[in-house]
Amino acid sequence: MASNPILKISKVSRTFGAIQALKEANFEINEGEIMGLVGENGAGKSTLVKIISGFDPGFKGSYQINGQEVKFETPSQAEESGIAIAQQELSLIPNMSVAENIFLTGAKVKKFATLNTLAKMARPYLNEVGLTDVDPTTRINLLSVGEQHLVEVARLISREAKILILDEPTAALGEAESRRILEMVERLAANGKSIIYVSHRLDEIFKITKRITILRDGVSQGVQQTKDIDVNKLVEIMLGRELANMFPAKADHISNDPKIEIKDLWPDGVLEPVSFSAYKGEILGLSGQLGSGAGEILASIAGALKSRSGSLTLNGETFLPKSPSQAIKKKIAYCSSDRKKDGLFLGRPIFENLTSPALSAISNYGFNFGATEQDFSKNLAKEFLIDVRRMFDESGLLSGGNQQKVALGKWLSIKPDVLLVNEPTRGVDVGAKSEIYQRMRDLAARGITIIFASTDIQEITYLPDRVITFYRGMMIDEHRLENIQTPTILKEITDPFNETNL
Amino acid sequence: MSTVIQESQQPISAKFLQFYKDRTLLAILLSLFAVMFVYGIFFTDNYLTITNFKAIIRDAALYGIMAIGLTFVTLSGNFFLLSLKETASICGVTFAMGMATGFGSPDLAGNFMVSLLAALAVGVVSGVIQGYFVGMGGNPIVVTLGGAGILYGIGAWWSDNLVINFTRPHDAEWLGTGSFLGLPSITWSFILIAIAAEIVLRHTNFGRKVYLVGANKAAGKATGHENFSMAIIVFTICSVCCAFVAVAFVAQMDSAQSNYFSAEFGSSGDMTILVIATVMVGGNSIMGGYGSTLRTSLGAIFIAMVDNMMVLQGFNSGPRIVGVGLMIVFSIIVFGLFAKGSRAQE
């Protein structure tokens, strides 16, 4: 890489009050390069990204583009210099067409333009991001989430962005949709765009980047050539310590004692009624991409999603919960995949979140005078490695990893028999991930039956004792202990019927 | 454990923000109180008299009680009950009908308990019905605006738009104009209701649920607290508060008419606006999940003080309603600023 970097940041620091979000960060990217940016939550990734994209002018240090010192006061100034960012939360307007969304700002568009003109103008950009089969007049909300991400990028390209920042573009996507994003990134780089790729998914980082910038505690740990390091080395640099094994050991054997029997469950998103059992003290993984129905099955066991038919048998009782509150009464806890939507009360203190499902446990005759609740929630917090000193802080102030611990930990308050978790570690940094896995294993060892659904292939391979695979709403197969192998599972959740010759 | 250590570096600022948010609104309100008070002492005749302060709290009591009811609705994330004055209107008509005619049976005419229970029952029914529709997913604004029309219409229809008089002495005088230990009954009611409401919100499961559901309906549902029953209960609480205020006011006036709570009520025009202003000025979040009835009570006293001052300064009702409107706008701006500050790190 002898060429001059198109963007170069050196010795940048940024403080917010007493917090030093960035201490000394260096970053550079060449033309047509894919640069990975990784680090734990709180390492300063998002601060760096905000500085690069002009959202945060209040930093110290040098910022050069093509060797020229620049100072952006607003994001639009950065955009004029060809820097654009695709945020995790999309900024598309759902009920407008693809083409209208691409030319939303109206730049380059004549005063009067029909949808057809816009559609024609949008075509090349859509082709560039790989949406060749999408009609530009389609409404955005008819596209999948992955396709919407691609449209968002197409919009950035239409404004002649030369440096694109993709912040966790695949966080909410399944395996197949992620692949489209990765293909797009590679295509764009081949066309001479520079891409800053921010992700928690290390496998993706290794697949597409040439170089990786690692941030730890606000300090950049030097640029690594991707081909020179492996995952363990990368994680070691990220954490500043060796992560011997992120996943706890599996159980020795699976008990023969079925804890919960699921019979003929048939929610929307699943093609045919599904039946299976989960045993006492095991971790059962439901593996499938988005749209496979795995998440829907979990939700319907918990009463959060309606099932057309079926029943559950738990502790000798047969029933079908019609709402989460009925499931909670039967000691079934369900942690959804979207903690901000329905997992946390972001504006309320942590201790209120922790005790929210079990108000009767902390009160007498409906009255609650604090002390019992304090002890109760402190114990929960300790068990889940949440900082007890922060109990009175709003949960919205926590980092993603700690939020997930609260969202999951609150369910221990009802002393569940069955714990259902959809995407246990979405948007969670590596350190917190490993803690969550360890806790799930501890709970299982205590006799709680854990069923989780995940699109993360590492998680589904190494965490559970048993895996059931799903593909497009159908149950495909079941694997136990040492028979859980990544290639088999990948095959079963992407192409179980040999429809394509991959 | 590195994440735990990392997190523990943040609490100073997080706590600071929390403290800041909790105390600043209160501090602003209290300093405004002080400014008003000092200004009153030096520039307003007859301000610093016990009679005047009793009058202030008495005014505050009427819309304060309704505002405490509305606070439950707002805190639980169900926005506002816009049929406040209409609910009060039909309950007032019901009470007066009971006092004047005994609902057609002369034996019951003038029976305070029957009239009171009838008025409260009307409040419960209208609250349950509106709460039911909101709980089913109806938009609170639309549902309660519809409810407003229906309630007002029924009251006007039933009373033929006439003033219903009942003559003194009657059994409700103690509530309307009576006093106890030097304070009017309505003031005592306000104090007791304010204390009870604060205890319910702070120290009962129901109170906690109000905050949780208000902070996040979806998470509330997931943890077993559904907005359906919540909406019914909070709308009922609010409507019953309206009914109680209506009874006290009608008992004071010895008469009722369906438009009593529209223009000529209290001192500052429209009852609904006044009550909503009270909730807002207290610094309760419109989106729910943050606030308290204590704030509302302070808000009621603050508005009553401002209004009282304007009366003593000789302003007529026009400028005084403008004053209430300005207070709503001001409180929304202040709250918006601090609510944003607290989420800076999200």
Interface residues (C-beta under 8 A of the other chain):
Chain A: F16 G17 A18 I19 E40 N41 G42 D217 L239 G240 R241 A304 S323 P324 S325 I328 K329 Y334 S336 K341 D342 G343 L344 F345 L346 G347 R348 E352 S356 P357 L359 S360 S363 G366 F367 N368 F369 G370 L385 I386 D387 R389 R390 F392 D393 E394 G396 L397 L398 S399 G401 N402 K410 D429 G431 A432 E435
Chain B: M1 S2 T3 V4 Q6 E7 S8 Q9 Q10 P11 I12 S13 A14 K15 F16 L17 Q18 H203 T204 N205 F206 R208 K209 Y211 L212 A215 N216 A218 A219 G220 K221 A222 T223 G224 H225 E226 S285 G289 Y290 S342 R343 A344 Q345 E346
